[in-house]
Amino acid sequence: MRPGDIAGCRDKGFGPLADKERKLGEFGFAGDDAVVPFEVGPLDVRGRIVQIGPLLDTILARHDYPEPVARLLAEAVVVTVLLGTSLKFEGKFILQTRTDGPVDMLVADFATPHAVRAYARFDAERLETLLAAGESAPETLLGSGVLALTIDQGPHTQRYQGVVQLENTSLEEAAKTYFRQSEQIPTDVRLAVGKQVVPGSGGREHWRAGGLLAQFLPKAPERMRTPDIHGGDGDHDHAPRELADNAWQELLALSATIEPTELLDPMVGSERLLFRLFNEHGVRVFDSIEVRDQCSCSREKIQGILGGFSAEEIAESVEDGGVIRVNCEFCSKKYEFEAAQLAPTA
């Protein structure tokens, strides 16, 4: 058996062997806050899977969002780390929604090699009204608008951005639409978010999330073609269509069997879940990619931004005591600057 192959592998993640050092491909090796790339050769499928625990709990606890808002942001974080960890260069992946719902903005970004940050903006009064009426579906809270997925390779490069319409659409479905429209690669995405009581936490609930992204990448390009479907006006129908290829259909059938609890439960783990799904075919896993709660804000960066303000803009920003206060929306860190020390732009 090749290193990294887990089909038929003994369960070494738990039980009497749990105290031994785990190796790549063994159950429980990656653990929380680590994305596991995988490949199912017989199905021509590649993908990534993740379980997020302490990282997500820290981000959400920092802002103390209402639970429905926290769930939406958690899904955004999962999508961001699944896509962001695929970058093969130094850069940043940014997910952002802009909608007319009470949760009108979600922002999450991943900066290589491992930094994740996220925040949500919402109208507390509108949110409370909807929740009181029993309207708590994610699609309702988001409303109509757009989901923008941006790849930024840094200065002196052009950003790539894919935009997906959000119209009574979940983030899970929107992510699938992004791949269908922007990359034209058959892609399946599964997300789960929940709260669990962790042993040793004194009964306190902790946020957890999980996700799986699988893509069909056969060597023969013609196998990726979707059947032509024509609408009544003679144009191609843009409704979601699934590939007719048997291998991809089998992947979709297997993916549909995933229970949300399996994506969340740390006692299942990423490798064990992959084994449950693909043990008949054999699944190969690769080195995991750690993700961390890490904001990119700094006093120097913010001072540089303020240094570009005009004298009028600085005057409008000054508070009592002659200072300008700035709070980072991502990590909630507070910065304070003496207005007299800033050099305004003429």
Residue pairs with C-beta under 8 A, 6 or more apart in sequence:
1 8
1 9
2 284
3 23
3 24
3 25
4 24
4 25
4 284
4 285
4 286
5 25
5 282
5 283
5 284
6 25
6 26
6 27
6 271
6 274
6 275
6 283
6 284
6 285
7 275
7 278
7 279
7 281
7 282
7 283
8 279
8 282
9 25
9 26
9 27
9 275
11 27
11 272
12 18
12 20
12 22
12 23
12 26
12 27
12 28
13 22
13 26
13 27
13 28
13 29
13 269
13 271
13 272
14 27
14 28
14 267
18 28
22 28
22 29
23 29
24 285
24 286
24 287
25 271
25 284
25 285
26 271
27 269
27 271
27 272
27 275
28 269
28 271
28 272
29 269
29 271
29 288
30 36
30 51
30 269
30 270
30 271
30 288
31 51
31 266
31 269
32 51
32 52
32 53
32 54
32 55
32 266
33 50
33 51
33 52
33 53
33 54
33 55
33 290
33 291
33 292
34 50
34 51
34 270
34 288
34 289
34 290
34 291
35 48
35 49
35 50
35 81
35 82
35 85
35 288
35 289
35 291
36 48
36 49
36 50
36 270
36 271
36 274
36 285
36 286
36 288
37 46
37 47
37 48
37 85
37 285
37 286
37 287
37 288
37 289
38 46
38 47
38 48
38 49
38 274
38 283
38 284
38 285
38 286
39 45
39 46
39 47
39 283
39 284
39 286
40 46
40 251
40 278
40 281
40 282
40 283
40 284
41 281
41 282
41 284
42 247
42 281
42 282
43 216
43 247
43 248
43 250
43 251
43 278
43 281
44 216
44 217
44 218
44 219
44 223
44 247
44 248
45 214
45 215
45 216
45 217
45 247
45 248
45 251
46 214
46 215
46 217
47 212
47 213
47 214
47 215
48 82
48 85
48 86
48 212
48 213
49 210
49 211
49 212
49 213
49 270
49 273
49 274
50 78
50 81
50 82
50 210
50 211
50 212
50 270
50 291
51 208
51 209
51 210
51 263
51 264
51 266
51 269
51 270
52 74
52 77
52 78
52 81
52 208
52 209
52 210
52 291
53 206
53 207
53 208
53 266
54 206
55 77
55 116
55 291
55 292
55 293
56 74
56 77
56 207
56 208
56 209
57 206
57 207
57 208
58 293
59 73
59 77
59 116
59 117
59 118
59 293
60 70
60 73
60 74
60 207
61 207
62 331
62 332
63 119
63 120
63 332
65 73
65 120
65 122
66 122
66 124
66 127
66 131
68 103
68 127
68 131
68 136
68 138
68 141
69 103
69 120
69 122
69 127
69 141
70 120
70 207
71 138
71 193
72 103
72 106
72 120
72 138
72 141
72 142
72 171
73 106
73 108
73 118
73 119
73 120
74 193
74 207
74 209
75 138
75 170
75 171
75 172
75 191
75 193
75 209
76 95
76 97
76 106
76 107
76 108
76 118
76 120
76 171
77 108
77 116
77 118
77 209
78 191
78 193
78 209
78 210
78 211
79 95
79 108
79 171
79 175
79 189
79 191
79 211
80 93
80 94
80 95
80 108
80 109
80 110
80 116
80 118
81 110
81 116
81 211
81 291
82 189
82 211
82 213
83 93
83 95
83 110
83 149
83 175
83 213
84 92
84 93
84 109
84 110
84 112
84 116
85 110
85 289
85 291
87 93
87 110
87 112
87 151
89 112
89 153
90 112
90 153
90 154
91 111
91 112
91 151
91 152
91 153
91 154
92 109
92 110
92 111
92 112
92 151
92 152
92 154
93 109
93 110
93 149
93 150
93 151
93 152
94 107
94 108
94 109
94 148
94 149
94 150
94 151
94 152
95 106
95 107
95 108
95 109
95 147
95 148
95 149
95 150
96 105
96 106
96 107
96 108
96 147
96 148
96 150
97 105
97 106
97 107
97 142
97 145
97 146
97 147
97 148
97 166
97 171
98 104
98 105
98 145
98 146
98 148
99 105
99 142
99 143
99 144
99 145
99 146
99 166
100 143
100 144
100 145
101 140
101 141
101 142
101 143
101 144
101 145
102 122
102 123
102 126
102 127
102 130
102 141
102 143
103 120
103 121
103 122
103 127
103 141
103 142
103 143
104 121
104 122
104 123
104 143
104 145
105 120
105 121
106 118
106 120
106 121
107 118
107 119
107 120
107 329
107 330
108 116
108 117
108 118
109 116
109 117
109 118
110 116
110 291
111 294
111 296
113 289
114 289
114 290
114 291
114 292
114 294
115 291
115 292
115 294
115 295
115 296
116 291
116 292
116 293
116 294
117 293
117 294
117 295
117 296
117 330
117 331
118 330
119 329
119 330
121 329
127 141
130 136
130 140
130 141
138 170
138 171
139 168
139 169
139 170
140 168
142 166
142 169
143 166
144 166
144 167
144 168
145 165
145 166
146 163
146 164
146 165
146 166
147 163
147 164
147 165
147 166
147 171
147 174
147 178
148 161
148 162
148 163
148 164
149 161
149 162
149 163
149 164
149 178
149 182
150 159
150 160
150 161
150 162
151 159
151 160
151 161
152 159
153 159
162 178
162 181
162 182
164 174
164 177
164 178
164 181
166 174
169 177
171 191
172 189
172 190
172 191
175 187
175 189
175 213
176 187
176 188
176 189
176 240
177 240
179 185
179 186
179 187
179 215
180 186
180 187
180 240
184 224
185 215
185 216
185 217
185 224
186 215
186 216
186 224
186 242
186 243
186 248
187 213
187 214
187 215
187 216
188 212
188 213
188 214
188 215
188 251
188 252
188 255
189 211
189 212
189 213
190 211
190 212
190 255
190 258
190 263
191 209
191 210
191 211
191 263
192 209
192 210
192 211
192 260
192 261
192 263
192 264
193 207
193 208
193 209
193 264
194 207
194 208
194 209
194 260
194 261
194 264
195 205
195 206
195 207
195 208
196 205
196 206
196 208
196 264
196 265
197 203
197 204
197 205
197 206
198 204
198 206
208 264
208 266
209 263
209 264
210 260
210 262
210 263
210 264
211 263
212 255
212 258
212 263
212 273
214 251
214 255
216 223
216 224
216 243
216 245
216 247
216 248
216 251
218 224
218 245
218 247
223 243
223 245
223 247
224 243
224 245
225 243
226 241
226 242
226 243
226 244
227 241
227 244
228 236
229 236
229 237
229 239
229 241
230 236
230 237
231 237
242 248
242 249
242 252
243 249
254 277
254 278
255 277
257 277
258 273
258 277
261 268
262 268
262 273
262 276
263 273
268 276
270 285
270 288
271 285
274 283
274 285
275 283
277 283
295 328
295 330
295 331
295 333
297 328
297 330
297 331
297 333
299 335
302 326
302 335
302 337
303 337
303 342
306 314
306 317
306 324
306 326
306 337
306 342
307 342
307 343
307 345
308 345
309 317
309 342
309 344
309 345
310 344
310 345
310 346
311 344
311 345
311 346
313 344
314 324
314 339
314 342
314 344
315 339
317 324
317 339
318 324
318 339
319 325
322 338
322 339
322 340
323 336
323 337
323 338
323 339
324 336
324 337
324 339
324 342
325 334
325 335
325 336
325 337
326 334
326 335
326 336
326 337
327 333
327 334
327 335
328 334
328 335
